[in-house]
Amino acid sequence: MTARNLRIGVDVGGTNTDGVILDPTLSTSPSRGILAWNKSSTTPNPSDGINACLHSMFSASKVNPEHVASVTIGTTHFINAVIEQDSSRLAKVAVLRLCGPFAKGVPPCVDWPLKLRSLICAYHARISGGLEVDGSLIGDINEEQIREQAEIIKSKGIKSVVIIGVFSPVDIHFHQEQRAAEIFRTAYEDVDIVLSKDVANLGFLERENAAVLNASILPFARRTISSFQQAISKLGLRCPVFITQNDGTILLAREAAKLPIRTFSSGPTNSMRGAAFLTQSDNGGGKGGEAMMVVDIGGTTTDVGLLLPNGFPRQAAAFSEISGVRTNFSYPDVRSIGLGGGSIVRKQADGKLRVGPDSVGYQLTEKAVVFGGEVVTATDYTVLGDEKLEIGDWELVVKKGLEGTLGEFKSLVKKMLERAIDTMKTSAEDIPVLLVGGGAVIAPDVLEGASRVVKPEWSGVANAIGAATARVSGVVDTVESTEVKSAAQVMKEISERAVQKAVRNGAREDTVSVVEMDHLPLQYIANKSRFIVKAVGDFDFSREAEAEVLLVPENQTEVDQMEDFAKKSSLDDASSTSNSKPEVEIDIMTYKPEIRGREWIISNTDLDWISCGCYILGTGGGGSPYGHMLRLREIMKEGGVVRVISPDDLRDEDLVACGGGKGSPTVSMEKLTGDEMMQAQLELYKYMNVKPDAMIALEIGGGNGLQGMILGASTNMNIPTVDGDWMGRAYPVAWQTTPVVFEEKPVFLPSTICDGNGNVMFMTQAKSELMVERAFRAALSQMGSHVGCAKGPISGKNTKSWVVEHTISLSWRIGRAVALSRAQNKIDSVAESIIKEVGGGESGRVLFKGKIVGVERTLRMGHVYGEVIIESTNELVEGMRKEKLKIPFKNENIVAIKVEDDGSDTILASVPDLICVIDAQNGEAIGTPEYRYGLLVLVLGIVASEKWTSTPRGLEIGGPKGFGMDHIEWKSLGKFQKPTSVIDEYGVARS
């Protein structure tokens, strides 16, 4: 029997198709086992380009096709179809939500770019089904409902369907999505069905988005992958065909045709793994060795990513965007900068050189000076500095007279690369840097922060090498109980499940190992944690003796199957959006909010800015406002009006209602709200037999900051929302409010909670607000771990005395400052812009700039306690020594502590003052659940309202003592300045 030991890797890019034939048994030899490599032009039908590439390699190497064990292909075709918004390659999709009474206010694709939404999102429905976080039923699926929806979708001619159930990724008993799909097919056979749990993990909207994108490209993916298979078959290869995933592992072609979204952005991952393979003798092949920074320099951009010691790239944060669509599937964490071989180099007005971000791109050989053109590029300077390089004509560059600025160019490129590398590092220690890509010649041989700089041979086809050496994975992401077993015991069991999943996916069992483990305790849920484990291994070729099953039979008469998917012009696509209302861009500098009399009418622009500001004021807690923002946007889209009034305009006799969500953020991101918030209000005021006159948010920080406006909207309670709240920030418990500061007896009774699934609980009498909080928290775990809460009303008179004033206005101003910084490309000064809006240097300050290098979390009494450690970076604090800041948190950030050189601690700020951590790259807030290694952050300190600081009781409840930190004494950051009311600034004066 012929030994099959050779592997072929192919990377099909937008411009070139790269290929390599590899013998793994020779991987430690000087040749690295590379028997042949090739770079060919990518063709409209990728089959032709692959065919040409492989044919060239076989001709050059005389390799016997019978010795080839596998062909692995990486491609950008599928993500390009989405990025280009190409209607010829994107199918219409219908979505069925198994959610019961939940996920009501935010329809599918609501936050997508307008054109993409109109191209793809064709129909949706909510039907019975879904699970609670503990695995119990929200409701069982309804066969009649499913059949009815199948007939509707069939009548509309939609052939791609997504079925998504609440908490379906942890549905190991009821299998609701699978059962629903089986029932659906009995009524509608000729249809593609995507189950959301097969695509991504927890996070309902993000998983749904990913599943819809996946469903939309399925027909195109089948044809494309079929063309890959035909190219392989033409050459007489009888071996399995794999497609690379974006996490560095592989899928059989027939499986990739079902989950093409898994291939998105696999190119940078392949480059990183290819670079690691080329340097394996120095680094242990990335398996148990050291972390390495891979710098892939192309013609226009440089991609920088961290390859972990386990041989796989570091993954991005919980959420990532694809062409404006927010998703949560695995994605490599790559930072791109405008530096490449074709980057244009010019002098600025101040006489200094600037490199990029614009580039001549693929026209380098026509426009660059070294090739006889007139545009000065990075390649020209590189050739000028090294006459030995066999690129173009060195004398042409010399004649251009660039010698005087050569040193400045080298220094600038060096600095750009060093900053990008430092941004991606997870510690201050030096790290090996591997340079790959066709533009790698422009990089220096020495870089600060690099223990060594390596430019491996064959780096130009590193992506194809990465494809050839990719492995098989198994991932388990689940919520499990730790009541009977310890977290360590549960983790061991989950790890075994991940290993077996990798084996089922095709890995050879004796090669499988666990490479990633994460344990996240769930807030407010007793003895429940989220466990995420990934195992990888080598493919078991002994299980694939037969040829790959072709998606299109080999004996079928072949036509150019890709003709149906020829890219349409923008004119062809115009009709798809001609009836859609265009998205209106506003001028931030001249924008004025709408004030009618003394009422502020909230617009979409206002809402975007307020949402951004709310999360920053959440001081790490309060949960993301994202889902609430989408719901409020839908209310306004359907004609709902949201009114905001100043607390100064309340009458003494007015009744001011209050409500919001209570429970675990993990639950709220998966079980989207239904009517529970509104039901709690209706039940309360039905019981009290009164009608409130206005609504106020319990806390401005996080998602609850928008709840007052949702409840007060004209489509709900139709009452104005007060420009203020009871915290001025976010706190972990509801008794940490200003009314409790000023009134020792319970002030919010009666209070009500509703789970949205038929259960209502009243609290009509209690000794204290603390007791109310404890009672409701105890009920949470039995009511789905997330409820709507309505608190008894406060009089207008007391509201004016107790409220933290104008916090909606403050959120608006903070959000506007962030938006303006982005629009003007001044994100480096976003922190200072925010400080200006909160009152200037006397009312806030930048406490620290740096990078997260450590995070610890634990669960106590339903709250996530932990500590984040931030270290200053050269990127942000040039010329200064490394400094450290640590921030303990209990859902929200509590104290900012600077670590001195002698190891002692200096308190920079503490509650009730606000300690806000924001993303240094976009100005957005980073919540404590989102803290992770490597994030560049800015830490702001904002002076708290005097409602907290003017009395000993306020400091006892809201200061360090309220968090059990009796040893810390609060010291004010400065002087509180009451936010200016938007209504006062832009509206008519009070009469």
N, C-alpha and C positions, 0 to 999 in steps of 0.2 A: 504493500500500500504506500502511495506517495506521501511523504511527510509534508504537511502543510504548516509552515512556520513563518511565512513572510506576511507582513502587514502593509497595506497601502493606506495612506492618508491623503485626502484631497480637501482643499479649502476653496469653495466657489465664492469669490467676492464680486463686487459690483464691477470691477475693472479686470482683475486677473483671476485665473484658476491655477492654484499652486498644487503640486503633487509631490509625493515622496514614496519610495519603496523602501521598507525597513525590515531588517532582520534582527529581532529582539535578542537573539542569542549572541549577537556581536555588539551589543549596546555599550559595553565597557571598552571596546577597542578604539583606537584613534579615529576610525571612520564612523564611530557611533552606530554601526550597522546600517548606514545609509548606502544603499546599493544604487539608487538613481533618484534624481529630483528634476522638476520641470516647472516652468512658469509660462502659462499660455493665456491668451485673451479669453475672457468670459464671453459666451455667445448667447443670443436671445433664447435659444433652446439650450439649457445647460448641458443636455446630453452630448451635444456636439463638442463643447469645450472640454468636458471630462474625457470624452473619447480621444480627442487630440492630445490631451495631457498624458493619459495613460499609454496611448500608442507610442508617443515619443519616448517615455521612460522604458517601455518594454524593448523598443528598438535599440536604445542606447545600452541597456544593461544585459540583454539576452536572458532575462529572467523567464523561467518556465511558469506559465500561468497556473499550472497544476500545484505549484508550491505556495500559492497565495491563500492564506487562512482567512483573511477578512479585508474588506474595503470600508473605511470610515470617512464620511463626508461631513464637512462643516459648510454651512451656507448662510448667506444673508438674504436670500430670496423672500423668506416669509416675513421677516421684520420690515424689509423694504416695501412690501405690498401695503403694510399698515402705514408706514411713514409717508409714503407717496400718496396715500388715500386713493388707491387705484380701484375704481369700481369694477373693472374687468376681473379682478382677483379677490374681491371681497364679497361674500354672499350675505344676503339678508338673514337675520337671526331672530327667532322668537325665544322668549324667556319664560319659564314656568317656575315660580317661587313656591316651595313647600314651606309655608310660614304661618299658616293659621291667621290669627288676628294681628300679627306683627308685620314689620317691613312695609308699612302702609304709606308713609308720607314721602318716601324717596324712591321713585321708579328707577328701573335699570337705565344705565347710560346717562343719567341726568347730568353728570359733571364732565361729559365728553366734549371735545371740540365739536362745534356745530356740524361741520361738513361730515366728519367721520360718523357722528351719531345718525345723520340722515341716510348715510350709505348703508349702515349695518343694522341699526336697532329698529325692527319692524313691528314688534308686537310683544306684549307681556301680560301675564295674569298671575294673581295670587290665589293659591288654593290650599286646602287643608294639608297639614303636615308639620314637620319640624321637631327639634329636640331642645330640651333645656341643657344647661351646661353639665348637669350631673348624668346625662344620658336618658332621663325620663322623657316621656312624650309631651310635647305641646299639644299635639293631636296626631292621629293616625292619618295616612293618606286615604283619599276617597276615590275609588275606582271610577265612579260615574263622572266626577269632576274632571278627571284626567282624560277620559274618553271624549267628553264634551270639548275640552280644549284642543285635543288632537284633531277633531273635525273642523274646528274654527281655523286652526293653523293650516290644515290641509287646503281648506277653501281659499286661503290667501296665497297659496302657492309657495309658501316658505318651506325650505327643505333643510334648514339647519336649526336645531333646537338645543337650548341649554336648560337643564333641570338642576336647580339649586335648592338645597334644604338647609334650614337653620341648624348649625352645629353638625352638618353632615360629615366633616372630617373625623369626628369622634363617634360616628354612628357605626358601632360594630355589632349591634344586636338586631336592629329593625331594618337596616339596609333600604331606607326609604327611597333614595335616588335610584337605585338599581330596580327596585320593584315598580316605581313609577315609570321608568323607561320601558320595562317589559309590557306594562299595560298600554302605554302610549303606542307601541309598535303594533299591537293588535288592531288598532284603529287606523294607523298610518304607518305603512311599512317602508316606503321609499323616502327615508329621512335620515339625516345624520343627527345623532343625539350625543351631546357632551354632558357628562356628569361633573359637576363642579369640584367634587372631592378628588377627582383624578387629576385636576389641573393645579390647584393651589391649596393653601392651608387656611387656618382661622383668620377671619376678617371678611365679613359677608360681602360688602360692596366691592372690595378689591378682588376677592375670589370670583365674584360674578363677572367683573370686568374682564379678568383674564380668560374665563371660560367663554365669554361672548367673542372675544378676539380669536380664540382658538377655533370656535365653531365657524366663524366667518371665513377663515382661510383654509378650512378642511378640503373643499374641492380642489383648490389650487395646489395644496400640499400633496394631495394624492397624485395629481398629474406630474408635479415636479419630481417627486420621489420616484414615480414610475419611470420618468426619463432618466433618472440616476441609475435605476436598476437595468434599464435597457442598454445604457452605455457599458455597464459592467458585463452584461450578457453577451453583447456583440463581440467582446474580446475573448469570449470563451471561458470567462472566470466562473467557477462554480463554488461560490463561497458566500457567507452571509454579508449583507450590506448594512452598515450602521450609520446613524446620524448623530452628530455630537450635540449634547445638551449644554446649556449655559453654565452649569455647575462643574464642568470638566468631566462628565461621565457620558455614556453612550446609550442609545436606544436602537433596537433592531428597526430597520427601515419601516416594516409594517406597523410597528408601534409608534414610530415618529409620525407616521401619516395620520395617526389618531390624535397626537399631542404635538403638533408643529410649534406651538408657542414655547415649548421647552427648548427650542433651538435658538430663540432670540438672543442676540449678543453673545453667541458662543465663540465668535472670532477672537475677542480679547482673551477669553479663557484658554482657547487653544494655543495662542501665542505664549501665554504664561507657562503652560505645561510643556510646550515645546522647548522653551528656553531652559526650563528646569532639566529636561531630558538631556539637552546638549551639554549641560555642566554637571551631570550627575556624579562624576568622579570626585568633584570638589565638594559637593553638597549632599551626598547620600541620596541623590535622585529625588529630593524633596520628600522622602519617606523617613520620618524620624530624624531628619537633618535640621537645618536652620531655616528660618523664614528668609525669603528673598524678594527684593523689589524688582519687578520686570518693567522695563521702560521700552515701549514699542513705538518707534519713531517712524511715521509714514511720510507722505508727501505734504500733508496739510496739518495734521495734528499729531500729538504725542499722547499715548494712553499709558497711564501708570497704574499698576495694580500690585497688590501684595500677595505673593504665593506663600501659603502657610507651610509649616514643617510637615503637615500631613500630605503635601503634594497637590493641594487644591487651593483655588483663589479664595481670599476673604470675600464673603458675601455682603451685599449692600444691606442697609437698614431695612426695617420691616416693610417699607413701601418703596416702590420705584415707579417711575413714569415712563410709558411707551407712547410716544407721539401725543402727549397730553392726557393719556389715560392712566389712571392710578391703579397699580396692581400690587400683588404681594407674593408672587412666586419667586423662586430662587433666582438671584441675579448677581453677577460679579460686581464687586465694588471697584470701579475704575474711574480715575480722575483724568480728564482730557484737557490739554492746554493747546493754544494755537501756535505750535512750533513743529515744523517739519522741513524736509529737504527743499520743498518748494516755497517756504515762507518768504514773503517779500520783506526786504530790509531797506529801510528808508531813514532819513534824518528828519527829526521833528523840529518844530519851531524853535525849541530851546537849544538846538544843535546836537542833541543826544540821539543815538541810534534807537530804532524800534524794530523789533523782529515780530512779524505777523500781527494779528492772527490771520490776515488774508494771505492767500497762497496762489501760485500759478498752477498748482495741482498737476494733473496729467499732462499739461502743456509745458512742463519743465524743459524738455528737450527742444522746444521751439523758442521759449521766451527767456530762459536764463542766459546770462552773459557768457558763461562757459561754453554754451552751445551756439553762440552767435546772435543771441537775442539782446534786448535792451533792458530787461528787468533784473535788478540786483536781488539775488536770492541767497538763502542760507547756504545752499550748495556752492555758490560762487565763492563765498568767503572761506568755506571749508577747503575747496580745491586750492585757493590762494595760499592757505596755511600749510598745505602738504602737497608738494609738487609730484610726489610719488603716486598719488591717487590717479587711477586710470579713468577719469571722468572728464569728458569734453576736452577743450583746448585751454591749458593753463595760461598760455600767453595772452589770450583774449581777456582774462581776468586781470592780469598784470597791467595791460594797457588801459583798463578802466580806472586805474588809480585808487584802488581801495586799501592799499597798504596802511595808510595812516589811521584807519579805523578798525583794522583787523583785531588788535588787542581788545578794543571796546566790544566788538562782536563776540569774541570768545568769552569775555567776562559776562556779557549779558546772557548768552545761551547757558553758560554754566550756572548762573544764578537762577534762571528760569527752571532748569532741571532740578536743582537742589531744593528749590521751594516746593515743587510738585512732589518730590520724593519725601520731603519732611512732612508734608501734609498727610501722606498715606502711612507714615510710620506709626507704630503703636508704643514706642519707647524712645528715649533719647539715645540709646545705644546705636552704634554704626551697624549697617546691614549690607550684605552683598547686593550689588546692583547689576542686573543683566540687561544689556542693550541689544534689542532685536529690531527688525524692520529695515526697509530699504533706506531710510533716512538716518540710520544709526551712525553714519560716518560724521555727522555734524557734532556729535557729542564728544566731550573731552574724555581723557583716560583716567582722570582723577576728579572725584566729586566729594564735597564736604558731606559728611553723614554716611558715606559709603565705606565699608570696610575694604572693599575692592570693587573695581569696575571691570566687568567681563563682556567682551564682544565675541560671542561664540561663532565658530564657522557654521555655515548653513543657516544663519539667523534670518536670512531673507525668506525662508520657507518654514519658519518656526511654527506657524499656524497649522500647516499640513502635518508637521511632525507631532504637534500636540494632538491632532485628530487621530493619528495612527496609534498613539500610546494611551488614548483615553480608556477609562475603566467603567465598570458597571456599579450602580448604586442602589441602595434601598433606604428610604427615608420614612420614619414614623413620627408624626406630630399629633399628640393626643393629650387629653385631659384625664388624669387618673387620681384615685383616692390614695391618700397617705395616712389614713386613719388606722389601718391594721398593720400595714407594712411601712417600713421607713422609706424615705426618699431614695436612699442608696439601693434598697432592695427593688423598688419599683424601676429605678433607672437600669438596673441589671436586666430585668425582665424585658423592658422596652428595647434595650440593646440587642437582646437575643432575637426579638421580633424583627428588628431592623436588619440583622444579619440574614435571617431567613428570607426576608423580602428581597434582599440583594441576590440571594441564591435563586429565588423564583424568577427574578428578572434576568437570570442567565449567568450569574457569577459562579466561579468555581469555589466551593465552600472553603477549601483549605487556604485560599488567598484572601478571604474576606476579613476586614477589621473595621472597627468603629473609628471614625475620624472626627466626628463632631457630636457633642452632647450639650444640651442646655436644659436647665431646670428653672421654671418661673412660677413661684407661688401666686395663687389667684387672690386678689383683694376681696375681702368681705365674704369669702367662701371657705368654710372650715374644712381643713384637711383635703384641699383640692389643689393640684399643681398641673401646670402644662409641661410636658416633657417632649423634647425634640432630639432625635438621634438619627445620625446618618452613618451608614456602613457602605464600604466600597470593596470591590475585588476585581480580579481579572476575569475576562469572559471565558466560559468553559466551552472551548471549541469542539470538544468531544461530543457535546450534546447537539451540535449543528453539522452533522456529517452531510446532510442533504443541502442542496442549493437553496438560497433564499427564495421564499414564496413571492412570486411577482405580483404586483398589484394589478398589472395588465398582462394577461396570458401571453406567453412568448409566441404562440402560433397565430395570434391575432394580427391581421394586416396592420402594419404600423403607418400611421400618418404623423405629421408633426403635431403632437398632442398639445403643444404649448401655444398653437395659433389662437385657440379660443381665449387665451389669457394674455394676448399681446397688449402691452400697456396702452391705455387710452390717453388721448391728449386732455389737457385741462378743459378744452372746449367741449369734448365729449362728456366730461363730468359735470359741466355747468348746469345741465338740466336737473340733475339730482338735488340741487340745492336752490334752484331758482325760486321756489315758493317758500323758502325758509327765510325767516327774519334774520337779517345780518347782525353779527355781534358788533356792538357799538363800542369803540374805544374812546376813552375820555382823556382830557388833558388834566392831569393831576393838579397842576399849578393853578388852573383857573376854575376847577370844579367847585360848585357850591351846593350844599345840601338843600333840599326843599323844605322850607318852613312855612306852614299855613297857620297864620295867627301865632299861637304859642305852641303848636304841635309840629314835631319833626316827622316827616313822612319818609320812611326808610326806603332807599333804593338799593339795587344790586351792588353798586359801588360802595355805598355805605356799609352794606352787609359784609362785603369782602374785607374791608378795613377793620370793622368791629370784630369780626371773627379772629383775625390775626392778632389784634390787641388783646382780646379775651384770653387767648392761650398764653401770651406773654405775661399777663397779669395773674395767670394761674400758678405761677412760681413752681412749675413742674407738675402740678396736680390738676384736678378738675376734669381730666379727660379731654381728648381732642374735640374741638367744636366742629370738626369737619362734617360729620353726619347731620348735626343740628343745622348747620349752615345750609346744607343741601335741602333739608326739609323746609326751612324758612324760604329759600329761594323758590321752591315749588309752590308754596302758599302764595307768594307774590306773583309768580308766573300765572297762576290760575285766577288772578284778580284780587287776592287778599291784600288788605292795606294794614301796614304796621305803623302805629303812631307812638311816638315817645314824647313825654312831657317832663318838664322840670319839677323836682320835688317842691320848689318854691311856689308852684301854682296849685298845689293841693289845698283843699279846704280842710279845716280841722275835723269836720265830721265825716270826711270820706273814709271808706274802708279800702285798705290796700292789701290785695291778695298776694300770696307768694307760693311758688311751687317749683318743682324741678325733678330731676332724676336722682335716685339713690341706689348705690350698688357698685358692682365690679365693672371697671372699664373694659375688661376682657369680655364680659357678657355683652355690654352695650355695643361693642364693635362687631359682634356676630349676630345678636338678636336685636335688629333695628326696631325702634319704638313703633308701637301701634297707637292706640287711643288711651293708653294708661295715664299719661300726664293729664290729659283733658278729663278723663273719667274721674280721677281723684278730685279735681276741682268741682265737677258737677255733683259728685256724691257729698262733698263737704258742704257746699252751699245749699243743697237740697236739705241736708240735716239741719243746718243753721237757719234756713228759711230767710236768707238775706241775699242781696246781690252786691258784689264788690264794685267799686268805682274805678279802680286802677290795679295794675299788676306790677310786681317788682321781682327781680331775680334774687334768689337766695345768696348767690355768690356771682361776681362778675368773672371770676377766673375759670377758664376752661369751657366745657360744653354747656354748663348750667347758665353761663353768662348770656346765652341766646334763648333760654327757655322762657323767660318773661315775655319776650317779644313773640315767640311762637304761641303761647297761651293767650296773650292779649290781642292777637291778630283778629281782623274783622271776621274771618271765617271760623274763629273759635269763640272766645268770650267777648270779643268786640269792645275791649276797653283799652285805654292807653297804658303804655308801660312807663314806669318811672325811671328817669335817668339817674340811677343809683342802685345800690344793693346793700346787703347786710354784712358784707365782709371787706369789700374793697380789694379783693384778691380771692384765693381759694384756701380753704382749710379742710382738714380731713374729716371733721365731724360737724354736724349741724348745730350743736350748741355753742360752737365758737363763732358767735354772731354778735353784732353790736347791740341788738335789743336785750340779749342776756347780760351784756355788760351793764346796762343801765337799769335793768329790772331783774331782781333776784327770783321772783316767783315766775312760773311758766307763762310765757307771753304768746306762744303759738298754738294754744289749745282752743278748740279741738283740732286735731291733725288726722290726716287720712293717707293711707298708702294703698295702691292698686297694682296688681301684677299684669293687667291687660288680658288676662285669660280667665276671668270670672271670679277672682278673689279680691275682696276688699276688707281692710282692717282700719278700725277707728281707735284713736286714743283721746278720750274725753277728759281725763283727769290724771294728774301726776304731780309728784312733789317738786320735780325740777325738769328742765329741758334735757338735762343729762339722762334722766330716767326714760324720757320719751325716746331719746336717741338709742339707748340700750335696748329698749323693747322692740323698736323697729328693726334694729340691726339683727336681733335674734330671729326675727321673722323672715328676714331676707332669704336665707338659705332654703326655706320652705316655699318661697314664692318666686323661684327662678333666679335669685341673686341679683335682680335688678327690678326696681319698681318705680312707679310715678308717685310723687309725694305732694300733697297739698297741705300747707300750714295755715292755721287760723289767721284771720286778717288783723292788721294793725291800723289804728286810727291815723288819719291824715296828720293830726297834731303830733303824735308820737313819731310818725315816720319822719317828719321834718326835723325832729330832734335827734333821732337815732341813725338816720341813713348816712352811708358813705356817699357823698354827693357826686353827681356828674361822672360816674364811672363808665357809662356807655359812651359819653363824649370823650373820655380819656382813651378808651379802647379805640375809638374812631381815629383819634389823633395819632396814637402809636402806630396803628395799621397804615395810616396815610404816610407817616414818616418812613416806614419800611418800604412801601410801594414807591415812594419818591426816590429813595436811595437806589432801588433797583433800576428804575426808569432812567436815572441820571448816571448809572454805572458808578455809584459812590457807596457800594456796599461796605467798603472798608471803614466808612464813618457812620454806619447805621446805628451803632451803639450811642454815639454822641447825639445823633438825631433824635433818638428815643428819649434820652436824658433831657434834651431841650423841651420836649413836649410835656414831661412830667414836672417841669418847673425850673429846669436848669441845674447848675452845679450845686446849689444849696439844697435841692430836693432829690438828687440822685447822683450816682457816679458809676463809672466803669470800675468794677472791683478786680477783674482779671480777664486776661486774654490767653487762650491756650488750647490744649488738646486733651481730650479725655484719655487717661492711661490706666484707669482702674475703676471697676464698678463691683460693689457687693450688695446683695439683696437677701432679706429674710422676711418671713411672714410672722407677725405677732398680733393677736387680737383682731384679725381681719385686715390689718393695714400692712402695706409693704414698707418695711424699714430698710435703710441701706445707707451707703456712702459712695459718693463719686469723687474720684481724684483727678484733678486737672493739672497739667504741666505746661508751663509757658513754652512757646516754640520760636525758633528762629524766623519762621514765616511771619509771626505776628509781633514779636518783640525783638527786633534786630538790635544787636550789640549789647544785649542784656543777658545776664546769667539765667540759667534755668531756675524757675521758681515753681512752687507747688501750692495748690489750693485744694482743700477737701471740704465737701458739703454733705453733712448728714441730712437724710430726708425721711419723712414719714408721709408717704404719698407726695407731700409738698416739701420743698427745700426749707430747712430749719435754720442752719447757721452756715456762714462762710468763714472758714478758718485757714489762714495763711500759715504754712509750715516754714519756720525760720531756719537759718543755716545751722543753728545749734540744736535743732529738733524741737524747740519750744513752739507753742501755738499762739497766734495772735488773732483775736476775733475781729473780722472786718465788718460783719453785719449779722444780725439775728432777727428772728421774728419778734414783733409783728411787721418790721420792715420787710419789704419784698426782695427776695433773692431770685432773680430771673436768669435762666440759662438759655441763650439763643444760638442758633446756627450761624457761625461766622461767614458762611458762604451764601446765605440767602436772607438772613435776618429773622427767620421764623423761630418760634419757640420750640424748645426740645423738652418734652415731658419726661418725668423720671422713668417711665417704662421704656422710653426710647434711648436712654443713655447707653452708649456702647463704646468700645475701644476705638480710638482713632478719630472721633468726631472733633472738628475744629469748632470751638465755642467761645462766646463772649458771656461774661457774668456781670449782670447789672445789679446794683443795689438801689432801691427806690424807697423813699421815706413813707412810712405808713400814715394813714389818717390819724388825726388827733383823737378820733373816737376810740382808738385803741390805746393810745399812749398818754392820754391826759389823766387817767385814774389808775390807782393800784389794781383795781379789779380788772380793768382792761388788759393790763400787762400780765396779770395772773392767768387769765383765760387765753389770751392770744400770744403771749410772749413765751420765752423758753420754758417757763414753769408749766405752761399748758401742754408741753411735750415731754414732761418729766425731766427736763434739764435744769434742775434747781441750782446747779453749780455755775450756770452762765447768767451773767447780769446783762440785761439789755442796755445798750447805749445807742442813742439816736444817730442815724447817719447824717442828719441835718434838720432842716426846717420844712415842715409839710406845707405844700401850696395847693389849695383847693383847685381842682381842674376847672378850666373855663368851659361853661356850658356852650355847646354848639347852638342851642336855641337862642341863647343870649347874644352870641356873636353874629349869627346870620339871620335872626328873626327880628320881630318887632319888640320893643322894650315892654316890660311889664307895666300894666296900667296901675 
